[in-house]
Amino acid sequence: MRYPSALAVAVLALLIAARVFGADLPAVGTRTIGNQHYLVDRNGNTVGQLKELSPGNWHVVDTRGMTVGTVTGSPGVPPVVTGPVRR
C-alpha cells in the first residue's frame, strides 16, 4: 500500500486551509527567490509571501506583512499553491 507523498499532503492542507479563511488573496502560484517564497498572481505580480516560522508551520503573509493564514506541511518544503488563497 502506498502512502501519499509529502507534497500531496501539503497541497491537501492548503486546500483545507483555504476553506477556513474568508477573503481571497489572488494568488495562483509561487515564486522562490533564494530562501524566500512569494505568492504571485496570474500576471506574475507578488501578492503575498510564505514564511516558515517553525519547522513545517507556514504562515501566509499579505503585502502589508500581516499573517492571514497558516498551513502545516513538511519541514523545509513550501506548500504548493494551486489557486486563490483565502484569508
N, C-alpha and C positions, 0 to 999 in steps of 0.2 A: 504494500500500500504506500502510495506517495503522499508526502505531506506538502502543503503549499509553501512556496518559496517566501523568503522574507519580503521580496518586492511585492508579491501578491498580497501579503498581509498588510503591508504599508498602504497599498492602494485601497484596500478594503477599509482600513482605519480612516483614511482621508475621506472616503465616500460617506462613511458613517458620521464622521465629524461634520461633514458638510450639511447634513440634515439637521444637526443640533443647533447650528448658529443661524442668525437671522438674515441680514442683508448680504448681498453678493459682492465679492471682490471680482472684477472681471478678468481673473487670471485663467489662462488656458495652457500654460506650460511653465517650465522653469529654465533659468539660465544660471550656470555656475561659472563664477569668475574667481579663481583661486580657491579659497575655502568659504566663500560667500555664495549663498543660494538665493536667487531672486525669483519672484513670481512675475511673469510677463503676460501681457495681453496679446491678442492676435496680430497687432501691429508691431510687436516687439518692445513696447514701452513697459518700463518697470512699474508694477502696481503694488508691490509688497516684497517681503523678504521672509525666508525660513531661517530660524535660528535654533540651534540645538543647545538648550540651556543646561541639560544634563543628559547623560547617555540614553538615547532612544526617545527623549521627550523634546519634540519640536514645537516651537511657537510660531504662529503665523502673525507677522507684524505688518501693519499697513504703512503707508508712506509717511505718516506722522510719527511713527515709532511706537504706536500703541499696539499691544498684543490683542488680537481679535479672535484667536483660536489656538487650540493645541492639538497636536497629533502625536500619538505614541507609535513608534516603529523600531526598526533595528538601529542599534547604536552606530553612528557614523554614516548611515545611508539615508539621504534625504527622501522624504515621501514623494511619490510621483503625482503630479497634478494633471488631471485629465479633463478638467472643466472648471467652471466658476467655483471659487472658494467662498463658502458662506461664513459670515461672522457669527 
